[in-house]
Amino acid sequence: MDSATCYRAVLARDKRYDGRFFTAVLTTGIFCRPICPARPPKEENCRFMPSAAAAQAAGFRPCLRCRPELSPNYPGWHGTSATVTKALRYISDGFLNDNNIPELAERLGIGERHLRRLFHKHMGTSPQKLALSRRLLMAKQLLTESSLSITQIAHAAGFQSLRRFNDALQHNFRLSPSDIRKNSRSVEKATDLTLKLDYSPPYDWQHIINYLTPRATPGVEQVTTDSYSRSFQLNGQMGSFTVSPTSTQENTLSVTIRTENIISIPLILSRIRHIFDLDTNIAVVNRHLLTQPILTKAITKSPGIRIIGAWDPFELTIRAILGQQVTVAAATTLTGRLAQRHGLSCESSHTNLTTIFPTPEILAEADLSGLGITGSRIKAIGHLASTLKNDPLFFQHPTNLPDFITHMRTLPGIGPWTANYVAMRAMGESDAFPSADLVLQKKLQKKGEQRPTAKYLEKISEDWRPWRAYAAMHLWASPE
């Protein structure tokens, strides 16, 4: 985007550009979102940055009015570099809190030098500075919206000590933690942590609820018309969360987290953002897919449809195995039986959240007979669980979509449909496409003609790349 376009978006406070760039103001040393309510600066005093991290690296501090920490996380180039997309997921999960850049590059399957080059090209800064920016903006949000102590916030944001936390805030924001909290709204002391998560409109909350409701695992998940809740276990500690929409004017979801595992908050929030697909520049996706006549009607009717993600790849793969060649309702029943028999009991303020989904270690030794699961699927689940028990990073080894599909298909009982479904929902692969899906084939069947084959769907979907997963979501949601 050129500077003139950016400045017009600032003058219009255009929400479509929120998260695509940040305005650094030379006269104040502050950087803002395009939607900042403050009086727009003169154009000659503006510098437009591709990310909040780039603005902070250039010496600018975040605006206290528009709060850049609430901006959607997607970069303006979203979709042009799958490697950077995966790297950002790792950074959001807190990978660089305990690991270094060479280890991140190794996890991505590329060299360290190439990783740095990609970040400077697409993000305008280095991976380390972007990770620091994420920590600082996370800390600012927690100071503003939560009643956690400053020490708890320092650890939750990924800082190794309170001193480093204070120094980083002073250096980057020119404020102390107490100064930021003094300027924030008052917060009540509470055991629950409630925060707001931004997204770029349009956003179809009703579609998400319609999709999740019949698939919610009893005891593990609870879905109502205006909320989604689930239990979880991270680093040996249990917890739960609830997500609900806020005012449509705010373009945010409200999330309430209940956990004593403070250091896992960034990972929890990252997973929630993934489930609800909050970091996608949906306007870019729609602009491309609307050029395809087959999809035009569906996208025009429901432009806010997203890819509904999943909390955990292992759990979703189990669900996908149980859902092979049966109805959604039957798969939900089987998954609920499995969780009830082999899951861990948990306590939650939600009476319907009673169970933690069983771990690979549990299911690797579990007796699944008598649950109504076929023998072949029992073997597939047992093999998957044993694989994850011996190799917890199994899902992280492939560095691209084709490798992930091949990697998954080495497991017994995992075919192209299951591998693509897991890639799409659990791994956030926007180009995954389960062409063997019977519903997709029926949706694309022309009147009086035979149902199209998976090979035919693969052929016509070539023009939908790299957003084939979004096309699948639209087709699934479209009326018969």
LUMDODREN-665264 format. One record per residue (C-alpha): residue number from 1; x, z, y. Coordinates in pm, whole numbers, plus 50000, padded with zeros to 5 digits. Layout:
BEGIN
+-----+-------+-------+-------+
| num |     u |     w |     v |
+-----+-------+-------+-------+
| NUM |     X |     Z |     Y |
...
+-----+-------+-------+-------+
This chain:
BEGIN
+-----+-------+-------+-------+
| num |     u |     w |     v |
+-----+-------+-------+-------+
|   1 | 50000 | 50000 | 50000 |
|   2 | 50128 | 49913 | 50346 |
|   3 | 50135 | 50164 | 50633 |
|   4 | 49851 | 49997 | 50823 |
|   5 | 49616 | 50030 | 50523 |
|   6 | 49714 | 50393 | 50475 |
|   7 | 49654 | 50476 | 50838 |
|   8 | 49309 | 50312 | 50833 |
|   9 | 49224 | 50529 | 50531 |
|  10 | 49339 | 50838 | 50724 |
|  11 | 49124 | 50750 | 51026 |
|  12 | 48823 | 50697 | 50799 |
|  13 | 48904 | 51005 | 50586 |
|  14 | 48832 | 50773 | 50295 |
|  15 | 48788 | 50976 | 49973 |
|  16 | 48880 | 50674 | 49761 |
|  17 | 49242 | 50714 | 49871 |
|  18 | 49268 | 51087 | 49801 |
|  19 | 49568 | 51136 | 49573 |
|  20 | 49698 | 50782 | 49617 |
|  21 | 49926 | 50881 | 49905 |
|  22 | 50003 | 51169 | 50141 |
|  23 | 50056 | 51160 | 50516 |
|  24 | 50373 | 51329 | 50637 |
|  25 | 50352 | 51407 | 51010 |
|  26 | 50688 | 51397 | 51187 |
|  27 | 50583 | 51612 | 51484 |
|  28 | 50451 | 51905 | 51278 |
|  29 | 50656 | 51885 | 50958 |
|  30 | 50331 | 51902 | 50755 |
|  31 | 50193 | 51664 | 50494 |
|  32 | 49821 | 51609 | 50437 |
|  33 | 49569 | 51436 | 50215 |
|  34 | 49393 | 51126 | 50358 |
|  35 | 49074 | 51332 | 50378 |
|  36 | 49223 | 51610 | 50593 |
|  37 | 48963 | 51736 | 50846 |
|  38 | 49227 | 51790 | 51115 |
|  39 | 49257 | 51549 | 51406 |
|  40 | 49447 | 51240 | 51283 |
|  41 | 49805 | 51213 | 51415 |
|  42 | 49929 | 50908 | 51602 |
|  43 | 50032 | 50626 | 51373 |
|  44 | 50392 | 50627 | 51496 |
|  45 | 50424 | 50991 | 51387 |
|  46 | 50312 | 50922 | 51030 |
|  47 | 50515 | 50855 | 50719 |
|  48 | 50319 | 50776 | 50402 |
|  49 | 50447 | 50926 | 50078 |
|  50 | 50357 | 50823 | 49719 |
|  51 | 50333 | 51182 | 49596 |
|  52 | 50323 | 51541 | 49715 |
|  53 | 50660 | 51592 | 49551 |
|  54 | 50813 | 51312 | 49760 |
|  55 | 50675 | 51471 | 50078 |
|  56 | 50814 | 51812 | 49985 |
|  57 | 51150 | 51663 | 49888 |
|  58 | 51164 | 51506 | 50235 |
|  59 | 51122 | 51850 | 50392 |
|  60 | 50750 | 51853 | 50471 |
|  61 | 50526 | 52150 | 50387 |
|  62 | 50163 | 52130 | 50267 |
|  63 | 49871 | 52153 | 50506 |
|  64 | 49673 | 52477 | 50486 |
|  65 | 49347 | 52301 | 50577 |
|  66 | 49322 | 52008 | 50334 |
|  67 | 49528 | 52184 | 50063 |
|  68 | 49726 | 51909 | 49884 |
|  69 | 49735 | 52123 | 49568 |
|  70 | 49367 | 52029 | 49516 |
|  71 | 49428 | 51656 | 49539 |
|  72 | 49375 | 51446 | 49225 |
|  73 | 49707 | 51421 | 49043 |
|  74 | 49706 | 51049 | 48973 |
|  75 | 49970 | 50840 | 49150 |
|  76 | 49882 | 50517 | 49323 |
|  77 | 50059 | 50309 | 49058 |
|  78 | 49855 | 50459 | 48773 |
|  79 | 49873 | 50239 | 48467 |
|  80 | 50191 | 50045 | 48550 |
|  81 | 50430 | 50271 | 48361 |
|  82 | 50319 | 50443 | 48042 |
|  83 | 50652 | 50626 | 48027 |
|  84 | 50602 | 50794 | 48364 |
|  85 | 50243 | 50878 | 48272 |
|  86 | 50363 | 51060 | 47959 |
|  87 | 50641 | 51230 | 48154 |
|  88 | 50389 | 51361 | 48407 |
|  89 | 50179 | 51501 | 48123 |
|  90 | 50481 | 51691 | 47993 |
|  91 | 50568 | 51819 | 48340 |
|  92 | 50208 | 51930 | 48399 |
|  93 | 50223 | 52117 | 48067 |
|  94 | 50527 | 52307 | 48196 |
|  95 | 50787 | 52133 | 47978 |
|  96 | 51059 | 52155 | 48245 |
|  97 | 51002 | 52529 | 48290 |
|  98 | 51203 | 52592 | 47974 |
|  99 | 51373 | 52255 | 47912 |
| 100 | 51595 | 52013 | 48104 |
| 101 | 51582 | 51645 | 48204 |
| 102 | 51791 | 51516 | 47908 |
| 103 | 51548 | 51690 | 47670 |
| 104 | 51251 | 51533 | 47851 |
| 105 | 51413 | 51190 | 47830 |
| 106 | 51480 | 51241 | 47459 |
| 107 | 51116 | 51340 | 47401 |
| 108 | 51011 | 51015 | 47576 |
| 109 | 51255 | 50804 | 47377 |
| 110 | 51452 | 50673 | 47676 |
| 111 | 51782 | 50748 | 47848 |
| 112 | 51813 | 51011 | 48120 |
| 113 | 51934 | 50758 | 48376 |
| 114 | 51639 | 50526 | 48309 |
| 115 | 51396 | 50818 | 48342 |
| 116 | 51536 | 50908 | 48683 |
| 117 | 51517 | 50544 | 48791 |
| 118 | 51150 | 50522 | 48691 |
| 119 | 51061 | 50837 | 48883 |
| 120 | 51233 | 50721 | 49200 |
| 121 | 51057 | 50386 | 49171 |
| 122 | 50707 | 50517 | 49103 |
| 123 | 50702 | 50870 | 49244 |
| 124 | 50958 | 50852 | 49523 |
| 125 | 51147 | 51155 | 49393 |
| 126 | 51323 | 51299 | 49087 |
| 127 | 51161 | 51466 | 48783 |
| 128 | 51311 | 51804 | 48885 |
| 129 | 51170 | 51787 | 49236 |
| 130 | 50832 | 51676 | 49110 |
| 131 | 50827 | 51968 | 48864 |
| 132 | 50918 | 52207 | 49147 |
| 133 | 50643 | 52058 | 49361 |
| 134 | 50391 | 52115 | 49082 |
| 135 | 50503 | 52477 | 49046 |
| 136 | 50478 | 52540 | 49418 |
| 137 | 50136 | 52380 | 49456 |
| 138 | 50011 | 52567 | 49150 |
| 139 | 50139 | 52893 | 49304 |
| 140 | 49972 | 52810 | 49635 |
| 141 | 49639 | 52750 | 49464 |
| 142 | 49664 | 53074 | 49268 |
| 143 | 49756 | 53267 | 49584 |
| 144 | 49461 | 53112 | 49765 |
| 145 | 49192 | 53131 | 49498 |
| 146 | 49282 | 53412 | 49258 |
| 147 | 49331 | 53787 | 49262 |
| 148 | 49638 | 53774 | 49037 |
| 149 | 49933 | 53977 | 49159 |
| 150 | 50222 | 53791 | 49322 |
| 151 | 50442 | 53870 | 49022 |
| 152 | 50182 | 53729 | 48783 |
| 153 | 50149 | 53416 | 48994 |
| 154 | 50525 | 53364 | 48997 |
| 155 | 50534 | 53370 | 48616 |
| 156 | 50215 | 53165 | 48580 |
| 157 | 50359 | 52893 | 48804 |
| 158 | 50674 | 52875 | 48591 |
| 159 | 50931 | 53062 | 48803 |
| 160 | 51184 | 53266 | 48610 |
| 161 | 51200 | 53548 | 48864 |
| 162 | 51014 | 53682 | 49166 |
| 163 | 51320 | 53629 | 49383 |
| 164 | 51338 | 53257 | 49298 |
| 165 | 50966 | 53230 | 49365 |
| 166 | 50995 | 53390 | 49709 |
| 167 | 51298 | 53179 | 49800 |
| 168 | 51126 | 52855 | 49691 |
| 169 | 50813 | 52929 | 49895 |
| 170 | 51016 | 53021 | 50202 |
| 171 | 51236 | 52713 | 50173 |
| 172 | 50956 | 52463 | 50108 |
| 173 | 50655 | 52613 | 50286 |
| 174 | 50829 | 52839 | 50540 |
| 175 | 50582 | 53105 | 50430 |
| 176 | 50599 | 53410 | 50208 |
| 177 | 50344 | 53470 | 49929 |
| 178 | 50182 | 53735 | 50149 |
| 179 | 50152 | 53488 | 50437 |
| 180 | 49969 | 53236 | 50216 |
| 181 | 49737 | 53498 | 50073 |
| 182 | 49666 | 53631 | 50424 |
| 183 | 49547 | 53285 | 50529 |
| 184 | 49328 | 53239 | 50222 |
| 185 | 48972 | 53339 | 50156 |
| 186 | 48924 | 53692 | 50027 |
| 187 | 48913 | 53722 | 49649 |
| 188 | 48748 | 53981 | 49433 |
| 189 | 48947 | 54167 | 49173 |
| 190 | 48840 | 54029 | 48839 |
| 191 | 48964 | 53967 | 48488 |
| 192 | 48854 | 53602 | 48500 |
| 193 | 49049 | 53334 | 48686 |
| 194 | 48831 | 53075 | 48861 |
| 195 | 48986 | 52767 | 49020 |
| 196 | 48875 | 52426 | 49146 |
| 197 | 49002 | 52101 | 48996 |
| 198 | 48971 | 51782 | 49201 |
| 199 | 48890 | 51433 | 49081 |
| 200 | 48845 | 51091 | 49237 |
| 201 | 48479 | 50977 | 49253 |
| 202 | 48267 | 50837 | 49107 |
| 203 | 48243 | 51088 | 48826 |
| 204 | 47966 | 51089 | 48564 |
| 205 | 47926 | 51453 | 48460 |
| 206 | 47601 | 51380 | 48277 |
| 207 | 47773 | 51127 | 48052 |
| 208 | 48034 | 51385 | 47958 |
| 209 | 47765 | 51639 | 47870 |
| 210 | 47570 | 51379 | 47672 |
| 211 | 47885 | 51294 | 47476 |
| 212 | 48006 | 51648 | 47410 |
| 213 | 47672 | 51808 | 47324 |
| 214 | 47621 | 51655 | 46977 |
| 215 | 47993 | 51689 | 46899 |
| 216 | 48041 | 52057 | 46996 |
| 217 | 48176 | 52260 | 46705 |
| 218 | 47950 | 52565 | 46652 |
| 219 | 48130 | 52889 | 46729 |
| 220 | 48423 | 52706 | 46895 |
| 221 | 48244 | 52514 | 47171 |
| 222 | 47927 | 52563 | 47374 |
| 223 | 47766 | 52296 | 47590 |
| 224 | 47478 | 52335 | 47835 |
| 225 | 47338 | 52095 | 48094 |
| 226 | 47578 | 52229 | 48355 |
| 227 | 47875 | 52371 | 48163 |
| 228 | 48122 | 52326 | 47880 |
| 229 | 48292 | 52628 | 47721 |
| 230 | 48534 | 52668 | 47435 |
| 231 | 48766 | 52920 | 47271 |
| 232 | 49137 | 52861 | 47219 |
| 233 | 49462 | 53018 | 47105 |
| 234 | 49798 | 52954 | 47271 |
| 235 | 50127 | 53124 | 47190 |
| 236 | 49946 | 53367 | 46962 |
| 237 | 49698 | 53483 | 47229 |
| 238 | 49328 | 53403 | 47234 |
| 239 | 49118 | 53302 | 47531 |
| 240 | 48829 | 53088 | 47648 |
| 241 | 48727 | 52880 | 47946 |
| 242 | 48415 | 52738 | 48107 |
| 243 | 48400 | 52420 | 48316 |
| 244 | 48108 | 52330 | 48541 |
| 245 | 48048 | 52093 | 48832 |
| 246 | 48050 | 52213 | 49191 |
| 247 | 47880 | 52049 | 49488 |
| 248 | 47885 | 51669 | 49462 |
| 249 | 48028 | 51663 | 49815 |
| 250 | 48342 | 51847 | 49699 |
| 251 | 48440 | 51615 | 49412 |
| 252 | 48561 | 51914 | 49213 |
| 253 | 48493 | 52093 | 48888 |
| 254 | 48504 | 52471 | 48868 |
| 255 | 48697 | 52622 | 48578 |
| 256 | 48691 | 52988 | 48477 |
| 257 | 48969 | 53093 | 48240 |
| 258 | 48964 | 53415 | 48042 |
| 259 | 49306 | 53498 | 47900 |
| 260 | 49583 | 53754 | 47920 |
| 261 | 49835 | 53477 | 47857 |
| 262 | 49930 | 53424 | 48222 |
| 263 | 50231 | 53201 | 48159 |
| 264 | 50010 | 52947 | 47977 |
| 265 | 49783 | 52885 | 48277 |
| 266 | 49953 | 52554 | 48377 |
| 267 | 49921 | 52427 | 48018 |
| 268 | 49557 | 52537 | 47998 |
| 269 | 49475 | 52361 | 48326 |
| 270 | 49661 | 52049 | 48218 |
| 271 | 49462 | 52032 | 47896 |
| 272 | 49135 | 52083 | 48082 |
| 273 | 49224 | 51803 | 48323 |
| 274 | 49290 | 51586 | 48017 |
| 275 | 48959 | 51672 | 47848 |
| 276 | 48765 | 51576 | 48159 |
| 277 | 48995 | 51287 | 48259 |
| 278 | 49041 | 51414 | 48614 |
| 279 | 49363 | 51229 | 48697 |
| 280 | 49246 | 50869 | 48658 |
| 281 | 49207 | 50638 | 48955 |
| 282 | 48872 | 50516 | 48824 |
| 283 | 48836 | 50260 | 49105 |
| 284 | 49139 | 50072 | 48970 |
| 285 | 48997 | 50077 | 48616 |
| 286 | 48654 | 49954 | 48727 |
| 287 | 48798 | 49684 | 48949 |
| 288 | 48969 | 49528 | 48649 |
| 289 | 48691 | 49572 | 48392 |
| 290 | 48425 | 49438 | 48628 |
| 291 | 48591 | 49096 | 48598 |
| 292 | 48477 | 49089 | 48234 |
| 293 | 48116 | 48958 | 48203 |
| 294 | 48051 | 49156 | 47883 |
| 295 | 48119 | 49483 | 48066 |
| 296 | 47981 | 49414 | 48414 |
| 297 | 47630 | 49547 | 48355 |
| 298 | 47743 | 49870 | 48188 |
| 299 | 48005 | 49952 | 48452 |
| 300 | 47776 | 49870 | 48744 |
| 301 | 47513 | 50104 | 48601 |
| 302 | 47755 | 50392 | 48526 |
| 303 | 48080 | 50348 | 48724 |
| 304 | 48184 | 50713 | 48678 |
| 305 | 48226 | 50711 | 48299 |
| 306 | 48559 | 50857 | 48183 |
| 307 | 48746 | 50895 | 47857 |
| 308 | 48642 | 51232 | 47717 |
| 309 | 48961 | 51392 | 47593 |
| 310 | 49024 | 51672 | 47345 |
| 311 | 49183 | 52017 | 47356 |
| 312 | 49414 | 51962 | 47059 |
| 313 | 49523 | 51650 | 46863 |
| 314 | 49517 | 51833 | 46529 |
| 315 | 49163 | 51961 | 46580 |
| 316 | 49038 | 51619 | 46690 |
| 317 | 49202 | 51447 | 46394 |
| 318 | 49026 | 51687 | 46157 |
| 319 | 48701 | 51607 | 46333 |
| 320 | 48771 | 51233 | 46309 |
| 321 | 48844 | 51256 | 45935 |
| 322 | 48519 | 51444 | 45879 |
| 323 | 48335 | 51185 | 46089 |
| 324 | 48442 | 50885 | 45883 |
| 325 | 48136 | 50691 | 45764 |
| 326 | 47889 | 50969 | 45846 |
| 327 | 47665 | 51041 | 46144 |
| 328 | 47780 | 51242 | 46444 |
| 329 | 47542 | 51523 | 46348 |
| 330 | 47679 | 51537 | 45993 |
| 331 | 48039 | 51547 | 46120 |
| 332 | 47952 | 51833 | 46357 |
| 333 | 47792 | 52027 | 46072 |
| 334 | 48096 | 51983 | 45847 |
| 335 | 48338 | 52078 | 46126 |
| 336 | 48132 | 52389 | 46200 |
| 337 | 48138 | 52496 | 45835 |
| 338 | 48515 | 52448 | 45817 |
| 339 | 48571 | 52647 | 46137 |
| 340 | 48336 | 52927 | 46033 |
| 341 | 48501 | 52976 | 45694 |
| 342 | 48867 | 52937 | 45795 |
| 343 | 48879 | 52998 | 46172 |
| 344 | 48987 | 53321 | 46337 |
| 345 | 48727 | 53556 | 46481 |
| 346 | 48741 | 53604 | 46857 |
| 347 | 48562 | 53803 | 47123 |
| 348 | 48429 | 53629 | 47432 |
| 349 | 48184 | 53692 | 47711 |
| 350 | 48003 | 53389 | 47567 |
| 351 | 47808 | 53512 | 47268 |
| 352 | 47823 | 53166 | 47108 |
| 353 | 48204 | 53151 | 47119 |
| 354 | 48294 | 53348 | 46809 |
| 355 | 48565 | 53142 | 46644 |
| 356 | 48912 | 52997 | 46703 |
| 357 | 48956 | 52662 | 46527 |
| 358 | 49186 | 52708 | 46224 |
| 359 | 49555 | 52627 | 46263 |
| 360 | 49757 | 52384 | 46047 |
| 361 | 49914 | 52684 | 45873 |
| 362 | 49571 | 52810 | 45767 |
| 363 | 49428 | 52475 | 45657 |
| 364 | 49742 | 52380 | 45465 |
| 365 | 49656 | 52660 | 45220 |
| 366 | 49276 | 52661 | 45258 |
| 367 | 49019 | 52598 | 44987 |
| 368 | 48774 | 52346 | 45135 |
| 369 | 48554 | 52312 | 44829 |
| 370 | 48186 | 52392 | 44863 |
| 371 | 48163 | 52279 | 45227 |
| 372 | 48014 | 51939 | 45149 |
| 373 | 48340 | 51758 | 45223 |
| 374 | 48436 | 51475 | 44986 |
| 375 | 48747 | 51507 | 44772 |
| 376 | 48934 | 51227 | 44950 |
| 377 | 48877 | 51390 | 45288 |
| 378 | 48982 | 51731 | 45155 |
| 379 | 49311 | 51571 | 45047 |
| 380 | 49351 | 51399 | 45387 |
| 381 | 49292 | 51726 | 45576 |
| 382 | 49532 | 51915 | 45349 |
| 383 | 49805 | 51654 | 45393 |
| 384 | 49759 | 51647 | 45772 |
| 385 | 49771 | 52027 | 45792 |
| 386 | 50086 | 52044 | 45576 |
| 387 | 50250 | 51776 | 45791 |
| 388 | 50176 | 51970 | 46112 |
| 389 | 50283 | 52297 | 45954 |
| 390 | 50625 | 52148 | 45871 |
| 391 | 50651 | 51938 | 46189 |
| 392 | 50460 | 52089 | 46486 |
| 393 | 50574 | 51797 | 46706 |
| 394 | 50429 | 51532 | 46475 |
| 395 | 50194 | 51395 | 46742 |
| 396 | 50471 | 51386 | 47005 |
| 397 | 50726 | 51170 | 46821 |
| 398 | 50592 | 50820 | 46903 |
| 399 | 50668 | 50698 | 47254 |
| 400 | 50412 | 50415 | 47278 |
| 401 | 50067 | 50322 | 47147 |
| 402 | 50169 | 50079 | 46869 |
| 403 | 50421 | 50333 | 46735 |
| 404 | 50157 | 50607 | 46747 |
| 405 | 49911 | 50398 | 46545 |
| 406 | 50179 | 50317 | 46287 |
| 407 | 50291 | 50681 | 46280 |
| 408 | 49936 | 50809 | 46221 |
| 409 | 49869 | 50556 | 45946 |
| 410 | 50150 | 50700 | 45736 |
| 411 | 49908 | 50987 | 45664 |
| 412 | 49664 | 50950 | 45371 |
| 413 | 49307 | 50894 | 45484 |
| 414 | 49405 | 50773 | 45832 |
| 415 | 49311 | 50413 | 45901 |
| 416 | 49308 | 50201 | 46218 |
| 417 | 48977 | 50348 | 46345 |
| 418 | 49089 | 50711 | 46314 |
| 419 | 49435 | 50641 | 46456 |
| 420 | 49294 | 50463 | 46763 |
| 421 | 49023 | 50724 | 46812 |
| 422 | 49283 | 51004 | 46815 |
| 423 | 49514 | 50803 | 47042 |
| 424 | 49227 | 50747 | 47283 |
| 425 | 49079 | 51096 | 47302 |
| 426 | 49365 | 51330 | 47210 |
| 427 | 49668 | 51146 | 47345 |
| 428 | 49513 | 50990 | 47657 |
| 429 | 49610 | 50634 | 47559 |
| 430 | 49401 | 50422 | 47795 |
| 431 | 49459 | 50104 | 47593 |
| 432 | 49362 | 50246 | 47252 |
| 433 | 49068 | 50057 | 47104 |
| 434 | 48889 | 50139 | 46775 |
| 435 | 48787 | 49781 | 46701 |
| 436 | 48667 | 49876 | 46352 |
| 437 | 48400 | 50103 | 46503 |
| 438 | 48058 | 50005 | 46369 |
| 439 | 47876 | 50104 | 46689 |
| 440 | 48107 | 49890 | 46906 |
| 441 | 48055 | 49595 | 46674 |
| 442 | 47675 | 49636 | 46693 |
| 443 | 47684 | 49666 | 47073 |
| 444 | 47867 | 49333 | 47094 |
| 445 | 47652 | 49157 | 46834 |
| 446 | 47462 | 48865 | 46983 |
| 447 | 47098 | 48819 | 46892 |
| 448 | 47052 | 48608 | 46581 |
| 449 | 47424 | 48612 | 46497 |
| 450 | 47633 | 48807 | 46248 |
| 451 | 47795 | 49132 | 46353 |
| 452 | 48141 | 49060 | 46500 |
| 453 | 48446 | 49166 | 46301 |
| 454 | 48723 | 49403 | 46408 |
| 455 | 48952 | 49101 | 46440 |
| 456 | 48709 | 48934 | 46681 |
| 457 | 48682 | 49253 | 46890 |
| 458 | 49059 | 49273 | 46909 |
| 459 | 49067 | 48916 | 47037 |
| 460 | 48808 | 48952 | 47312 |
| 461 | 48946 | 49292 | 47419 |
| 462 | 49284 | 49141 | 47509 |
| 463 | 49152 | 49069 | 47860 |
| 464 | 49048 | 49434 | 47899 |
| 465 | 49404 | 49567 | 47876 |
| 466 | 49534 | 49819 | 47973 |
| 467 | 49193 | 49990 | 47997 |
| 468 | 49037 | 49912 | 47660 |
| 469 | 48957 | 50279 | 47592 |
| 470 | 48742 | 50287 | 47906 |
| 471 | 48568 | 49970 | 47791 |
| 472 | 48491 | 50142 | 47459 |
| 473 | 48343 | 50444 | 47638 |
| 474 | 48119 | 50216 | 47845 |
| 475 | 48002 | 50023 | 47539 |
| 476 | 47930 | 50344 | 47346 |
| 477 | 47724 | 50474 | 47641 |
| 478 | 47530 | 50152 | 47700 |
| 479 | 47171 | 50125 | 47567 |
| 480 | 47106 | 49923 | 47254 |
+-----+-------+-------+-------+
